[in-house]
Amino acid sequence: MIPTSFPYQIKDLKLAEWGRKEILLAEQEMPGLMSLRDQFETNKPLKEVRITGSLHMTVQTAVLIETLVMLGADVRWASCNIFSTQDHAAAAVVKGTTNYSSVPVFAWKGETVAEYWDLLWQAFSFPRNMGPQLIVDDGGDAALLFHKGCELEDGSQWVEEDSHNEDEHELKRLLKQIFARDSSFWHRCKEDLRGVSEETTTGVLRLHQREEENSLLIPAINVNDSVTKSKFDNLYGCRESLIDGIKRATDVMIAGKTVVVCGYGNVGKGCAQSLRGYGARVIISESDPICALQALMEGYAVKSVDSVVHEADIFVTATGNIDVITVSHMKKMKDYAIVCNIGHFDNEIQVASLIREGVKRQPIKAQVAKYVFPDNHCIIILAEGRLVNLGCATGHPSFIMSISFSNQVMAQIMLWEKQQELENKVYLLPQKQDEMIARIHLLAQGGELVELCEGQSAYLDIQKDGPYKPREYRY
Ligand SMILES: NC(=O)c1ccc[n+]([C@@H]2O[C@H](COP(=O)([O-])OP(=O)(O)OC[C@H]3O[C@@H](n4cnc5c(N)ncnc54)[C@H](O)[C@@H]3O)[C@@H](O)[C@H]2O)c1
């Protein structure tokens, strides 16, 4: 139960009972996290380790948070997206029960961008003016706040430069406020910080950029590129949660529609497959010839957005890139075309520029808005161009998040236990752990594995208990 003067900022604590019921339901579908609890609850490998989480505050994340706590950690949490929090999950985590400790959560659905950064700072602010010892990050905002904080204390003038968007503006505002109050917080934080585990493609890209520039200040684990993450969550997760988001937002019939999916990486592959499964005519737009050829071999049309902009009913961005759907594209779209993003951040679609172009925004309901152009045609934009599956629905199913979050837990344990060995580089989890996570989830779903006999493992020159593939195998 919540101790007195316990810190938290959420929508409504009264939602806790509902949240707890859904968390218990999710646990049934999260065999990986449950088995890690069984394996490590007694030894508590994260005993008293201060962990800051910046990852969508959903029901499934609640199971991750409570797993970290059962492994001994002292956790504070914020969401990594202004629309993705499930308020009942946040309430349940804060309230706790006799079996689950209360955890400070700072998140609600529908934060402003300014609130978002302030809440992330709350998740960094442990008692006695201390920062975290480990970070769980999704998209790189927590790592960005930490690195920019250190750079400011080292004399960087970045906070005084013009901002390119609202997020950057609010991040700079927050950094200046923290610096004015405590000009050495981030360096003290750095002394204690042992690393970050990063959940997604875009966050990993940022970490690699820092590694290349020699500006990465802590060890990092790339959870995204565990095979059991990128080839499962990104693909099979989005295969289910994209349509969930579009349907909850619009109730539109997918069958018979023409849908453009921008990006045919892991996320795009999952999206295209489910859209086709529903009977849509799917067109892929890609910049990488290998991915584009894969799409063609799967039977999709492969076209540029420009060449099909007039004919499509739904546009989905899944690239992790900027300015993929431009204002000029949106001007040419059909009346009531639906536009959404399942990639990262809010800049795959030029939503912010629409208002500057005189387009009128008319809200329909939370996270669904009609944008009316001066010529009177309109389009429907979901979640303001931010993640549609988390803004308009509740993200991926529990089972797939169990796979991703098992990687997160293993990454946190590795960062802590191997802190003497790890350098300020980006690491992958060992292949055997990837295979172990796959094995747990396979067996939990009733799958069976072939066990290689001595002769077979000798013939292929692999150990009977793995790794089963060379590191460079692409799956
Ligand atoms: N919403 C979610 O639940 C969720 C889950 C996982 C990943 N993500 C995010 O989705 C994004 C994509 O992830 P991924 O794992 O598929 O990455 P990926 O690198 O496998 O695929 C992205 C693809 O987009 C293509 N691309 C880049 N710029 C393009 C452009 N202008 N037009 C067309 N195609 C372009 C690339 O060539 C690449 O093939 C990332 O930002 C990632 O962080 C979201």
The ligand as an SDF file (V2000), in Angstrom:
LIG
                    3D

 44 48  0  0  0  0  0  0  0  0999 V2000
    4.8220    1.5020  -32.7260 N   0  0  0  0  0  0  0  0  0  0  0  0
    5.4790    0.4740  -32.2590 C   0  0  0  0  0  0  0  0  0  0  0  0
    4.9430   -0.3000  -31.4670 O   0  0  0  0  0  0  0  0  0  0  0  0
    6.8760    0.2180  -32.7100 C   0  0  0  0  0  0  0  0  0  0  0  0
    7.4690   -1.0190  -32.4390 C   0  0  0  0  0  0  0  0  0  0  0  0
    8.7690   -1.2380  -32.8740 C   0  0  0  0  0  0  0  0  0  0  0  0
    9.4540   -0.2440  -33.5430 C   0  0  0  0  0  0  0  0  0  0  0  0
    8.8610    0.9600  -33.7490 N   0  0  0  0  0  0  0  0  0  0  0  0
    9.5260    2.0410  -34.4960 C   0  0  0  0  0  0  0  0  0  0  0  0
    9.1810    1.8580  -35.8720 O   0  0  0  0  0  0  0  0  0  0  0  0
   10.1970    2.4140  -36.7100 C   0  0  0  0  0  0  0  0  0  0  0  0
   10.6190    1.3610  -37.7390 C   0  0  0  0  0  0  0  0  0  0  0  0
   11.1970    0.2520  -37.0420 O   0  0  0  0  0  0  0  0  0  0  0  0
   11.7490   -1.0200  -37.8280 P   0  0  0  0  0  0  0  0  0  0  0  0
   12.2600   -1.9430  -36.8160 O   0  0  0  0  0  0  0  0  0  0  0  0
   10.7600   -1.4590  -38.8360 O   0  0  0  0  0  0  0  0  0  0  0  0
   12.9850   -0.3390  -38.5910 O   0  0  0  0  0  0  0  0  0  0  0  0
   13.6670   -0.8560  -39.9160 P   0  0  0  0  0  0  0  0  0  0  0  0
   14.9460   -0.1330  -40.0300 O   0  0  0  0  0  0  0  0  0  0  0  0
   13.6540   -2.3470  -39.9480 O   0  0  0  0  0  0  0  0  0  0  0  0
   12.6480   -0.3680  -41.0670 O   0  0  0  0  0  0  0  0  0  0  0  0
   12.4530    0.9470  -41.4450 C   0  0  0  0  0  0  0  0  0  0  0  0
   12.4040    0.9610  -42.9640 C   0  0  0  0  0  0  0  0  0  0  0  0
   12.0220    2.2680  -43.4250 O   0  0  0  0  0  0  0  0  0  0  0  0
   12.7260    2.5100  -44.6360 C   0  0  0  0  0  0  0  0  0  0  0  0
   12.7370    3.9490  -44.9050 N   0  0  0  0  0  0  0  0  0  0  0  0
   13.5190    4.9180  -44.3460 C   0  0  0  0  0  0  0  0  0  0  0  0
   13.2010    6.1210  -44.8450 N   0  0  0  0  0  0  0  0  0  0  0  0
   12.1850    5.9270  -45.7300 C   0  0  0  0  0  0  0  0  0  0  0  0
   11.4230    6.8000  -46.5330 C   0  0  0  0  0  0  0  0  0  0  0  0
   11.6290    8.1010  -46.5490 N   0  0  0  0  0  0  0  0  0  0  0  0
   10.4490    6.2460  -47.3020 N   0  0  0  0  0  0  0  0  0  0  0  0
   10.2200    4.9140  -47.3220 C   0  0  0  0  0  0  0  0  0  0  0  0
   10.9240    4.0400  -46.5590 N   0  0  0  0  0  0  0  0  0  0  0  0
   11.8890    4.5470  -45.7740 C   0  0  0  0  0  0  0  0  0  0  0  0
   14.0980    1.8990  -44.4000 C   0  0  0  0  0  0  0  0  0  0  0  0
   14.7680    1.6100  -45.6010 O   0  0  0  0  0  0  0  0  0  0  0  0
   13.7500    0.6460  -43.6070 C   0  0  0  0  0  0  0  0  0  0  0  0
   13.6480   -0.4910  -44.4300 O   0  0  0  0  0  0  0  0  0  0  0  0
   11.3040    2.8500  -35.7670 C   0  0  0  0  0  0  0  0  0  0  0  0
   11.1880    4.2170  -35.5230 O   0  0  0  0  0  0  0  0  0  0  0  0
   11.0300    2.0790  -34.4900 C   0  0  0  0  0  0  0  0  0  0  0  0
   11.5650    2.7340  -33.3670 O   0  0  0  0  0  0  0  0  0  0  0  0
    7.5790    1.1900  -33.3800 C   0  0  0  0  0  0  0  0  0  0  0  0
  1  2  1  0
  2  3  2  0
  2  4  1  0
  4  5  1  0
  4 44  2  0
  5  6  2  0
  6  7  1  0
  7  8  2  0
  8  9  1  0
  8 44  1  0
  9 10  1  0
  9 42  1  0
 10 11  1  0
 11 12  1  0
 11 40  1  0
 12 13  1  0
 13 14  1  0
 14 15  2  0
 14 16  1  0
 14 17  1  0
 17 18  1  0
 18 19  2  0
 18 20  1  0
 18 21  1  0
 21 22  1  0
 22 23  1  0
 23 24  1  0
 23 38  1  0
 24 25  1  0
 25 26  1  0
 25 36  1  0
 26 27  1  0
 26 35  1  0
 27 28  2  0
 28 29  1  0
 29 30  1  0
 29 35  2  0
 30 31  1  0
 30 32  2  0
 32 33  1  0
 33 34  2  0
 34 35  1  0
 36 37  1  0
 36 38  1  0
 38 39  1  0
 40 41  1  0
 40 42  1  0
 42 43  1  0
M  CHG  2   8   1  16  -1
M  END
$$$$
